[in-house]
Amino acid sequence: MDVNGKIIRGEFDRINDEFVLNQVKHITTQSTLNKEQLDTIYDYLNNHKEEDDGQILTLNEQMLIRLSQEESCQFIDDLNKIRELYE
């Protein structure tokens, strides 16, 4: 099932019960997240969403992506929609 959020694009694989992240903002990536990993990212961003400076994500342990406070909230919304697919 394709997921096209405001910040995230990817595919939810119901057979393997995992999310394949293909794009963050406009940057292509290839990362597979299980429910526990997705929940960890969600919890962290949700606990830090009020920070004025936003957040920095690391893709593929190489590329840094800056998320403004607004983008962090959009990312949280996208993750929340994906989390519902696990249930």
Phi and psi restraints in degrees (value plus and minus 20) as a CYANA .aco file:
   2 ASP   PHI     -93.2   -53.2
   2 ASP   PSI     120.4   160.4
   3 VAL   PHI    -144.4  -104.4
   3 VAL   PSI      99.9   139.9
   4 ASN   PHI    -143.6  -103.6
   4 ASN   PSI      72.6   112.6
   5 GLY   PHI    -113.1   -73.1
   5 GLY   PSI    -188.4  -148.4
   6 LYS   PHI     -94.2   -54.2
   6 LYS   PSI     -52.6   -12.6
   7 ILE   PHI    -138.8   -98.8
   7 ILE   PSI     -52.3   -12.3
   8 ILE   PHI    -129.3   -89.3
   8 ILE   PSI     121.7   161.7
   9 ARG   PHI    -151.9  -111.9
   9 ARG   PSI     122.2   162.2
  10 GLY   PHI     158.9   198.9
  10 GLY   PSI    -183.0  -143.0
  11 GLU   PHI    -155.1  -115.1
  11 GLU   PSI     112.1   152.1
  12 PHE   PHI    -112.6   -72.6
  12 PHE   PSI     103.1   143.1
  13 ASP   PHI    -118.9   -78.9
  13 ASP   PSI      81.8   121.8
  14 ARG   PHI     -88.2   -48.2
  14 ARG   PSI     -50.7   -10.7
  15 ILE   PHI     -85.9   -45.9
  15 ILE   PSI     -66.3   -26.3
  16 ASN   PHI    -115.1   -75.1
  16 ASN   PSI     -22.4    17.6
  17 ASP   PHI      33.4    73.4
  17 ASP   PSI      35.6    75.6
  18 GLU   PHI    -168.3  -128.3
  18 GLU   PSI     139.7   179.7
  19 PHE   PHI    -130.0   -90.0
  19 PHE   PSI     107.8   147.8
  20 VAL   PHI    -120.0   -80.0
  20 VAL   PSI      89.7   129.7
  21 LEU   PHI    -102.3   -62.3
  21 LEU   PSI     100.9   140.9
  22 ASN   PHI    -127.0   -87.0
  22 ASN   PSI     -44.7    -4.7
  23 GLN   PHI    -174.5  -134.5
  23 GLN   PSI     117.5   157.5
  24 VAL   PHI    -144.8  -104.8
  24 VAL   PSI     104.6   144.6
  25 LYS   PHI      35.4    75.4
  25 LYS   PSI    -138.5   -98.5
  26 HIS   PHI    -133.8   -93.8
  26 HIS   PSI      -0.4    39.6
  27 ILE   PHI    -128.2   -88.2
  27 ILE   PSI     107.6   147.6
  28 THR   PHI     -99.1   -59.1
  28 THR   PSI     119.1   159.1
  29 THR   PHI    -167.1  -127.1
  29 THR   PSI     156.1   196.1
  30 GLN   PHI    -166.6  -126.6
  30 GLN   PSI      75.8   115.8
  31 SER   PHI    -153.1  -113.1
  31 SER   PSI     120.0   160.0
  32 THR   PHI    -129.6   -89.6
  32 THR   PSI     107.9   147.9
  33 LEU   PHI    -140.8  -100.8
  33 LEU   PSI     109.9   149.9
  34 ASN   PHI    -107.6   -67.6
  34 ASN   PSI     157.4   197.4
  35 LYS   PHI     -81.3   -41.3
  35 LYS   PSI     -62.0   -22.0
  36 GLU   PHI     -82.3   -42.3
  36 GLU   PSI     -63.5   -23.5
  37 GLN   PHI     -85.2   -45.2
  37 GLN   PSI     -63.6   -23.6
  38 LEU   PHI     -83.4   -43.4
  38 LEU   PSI     -61.5   -21.5
  39 ASP   PHI     -83.8   -43.8
  39 ASP   PSI     -57.9   -17.9
  40 THR   PHI     -83.6   -43.6
  40 THR   PSI     -65.0   -25.0
  41 ILE   PHI     -84.1   -44.1
  41 ILE   PSI     -64.4   -24.4
  42 TYR   PHI     -78.9   -38.9
  42 TYR   PSI     -69.6   -29.6
  43 ASP   PHI     -81.3   -41.3
  43 ASP   PSI     -63.4   -23.4
  44 TYR   PHI     -81.8   -41.8
  44 TYR   PSI     -71.2   -31.2
  45 LEU   PHI     -83.7   -43.7
  45 LEU   PSI     -59.3   -19.3
  46 ASN   PHI     -85.2   -45.2
  46 ASN   PSI     -57.4   -17.4
  47 ASN   PHI     -93.7   -53.7
  47 ASN   PSI     -37.4     2.6
  48 HIS   PHI    -138.7   -98.7
  48 HIS   PSI      -4.3    35.7
  49 LYS   PHI     -87.9   -47.9
  49 LYS   PSI     -38.4     1.6
  50 GLU   PHI    -105.2   -65.2
  50 GLU   PSI     -24.5    15.5
  51 GLU   PHI     -90.3   -50.3
  51 GLU   PSI     104.2   144.2
  52 ASP   PHI     -81.5   -41.5
  52 ASP   PSI     -51.3   -11.3
  53 ASP   PHI    -100.9   -60.9
  53 ASP   PSI     -26.0    14.0
  54 GLY   PHI      57.5    97.5
  54 GLY   PSI    -174.0  -134.0
  55 GLN   PHI    -157.9  -117.9
  55 GLN   PSI     141.5   181.5
  56 ILE   PHI    -138.8   -98.8
  56 ILE   PSI     106.5   146.5
  57 LEU   PHI    -122.7   -82.7
  57 LEU   PSI     130.0   170.0
  58 THR   PHI    -132.4   -92.4
  58 THR   PSI     103.1   143.1
  59 LEU   PHI    -123.1   -83.1
  59 LEU   PSI     113.4   153.4
  60 ASN   PHI      33.8    73.8
  60 ASN   PSI       8.7    48.7
  61 GLU   PHI      35.5    75.5
  61 GLU   PSI       4.1    44.1
  62 GLN   PHI    -156.3  -116.3
  62 GLN   PSI     -63.0   -23.0
  63 MET   PHI    -125.3   -85.3
  63 MET   PSI     108.9   148.9
  64 LEU   PHI    -113.5   -73.5
  64 LEU   PSI     114.4   154.4
  65 ILE   PHI    -143.1  -103.1
  65 ILE   PSI     103.5   143.5
  66 ARG   PHI    -110.1   -70.1
  66 ARG   PSI     112.7   152.7
  67 LEU   PHI    -135.0   -95.0
  67 LEU   PSI     104.2   144.2
  68 SER   PHI     -87.7   -47.7
  68 SER   PSI     152.6   192.6
  69 GLN   PHI     -79.1   -39.1
  69 GLN   PSI     -62.5   -22.5
  70 GLU   PHI     -84.3   -44.3
  70 GLU   PSI     -63.1   -23.1
  71 GLU   PHI     -85.8   -45.8
  71 GLU   PSI     -55.0   -15.0
  72 SER   PHI     -81.4   -41.4
  72 SER   PSI     -62.1   -22.1
  73 CYS   PHI     -85.3   -45.3
  73 CYS   PSI     -59.2   -19.2
  74 GLN   PHI     -85.5   -45.5
  74 GLN   PSI     -60.0   -20.0
  75 PHE   PHI     -81.6   -41.6
  75 PHE   PSI     -63.5   -23.5
  76 ILE   PHI     -80.5   -40.5
  76 ILE   PSI     -64.3   -24.3
  77 ASP   PHI     -79.8   -39.8
  77 ASP   PSI     -64.2   -24.2
  78 ASP   PHI     -82.0   -42.0
  78 ASP   PSI     -64.9   -24.9
  79 LEU   PHI     -83.2   -43.2
  79 LEU   PSI     -57.9   -17.9
  80 ASN   PHI     -82.2   -42.2
  80 ASN   PSI     -60.2   -20.2
  81 LYS   PHI     -85.4   -45.4
  81 LYS   PSI     -58.7   -18.7
  82 ILE   PHI     -89.0   -49.0
  82 ILE   PSI     -59.9   -19.9
  83 ARG   PHI     -78.4   -38.4
  83 ARG   PSI     -54.5   -14.5
  84 GLU   PHI     -84.6   -44.6
  84 GLU   PSI     -46.4    -6.4
  85 LEU   PHI     -90.4   -50.4
  85 LEU   PSI     -44.5    -4.5
  86 TYR   PHI     -93.0   -53.0
  86 TYR   PSI     -39.7     0.3
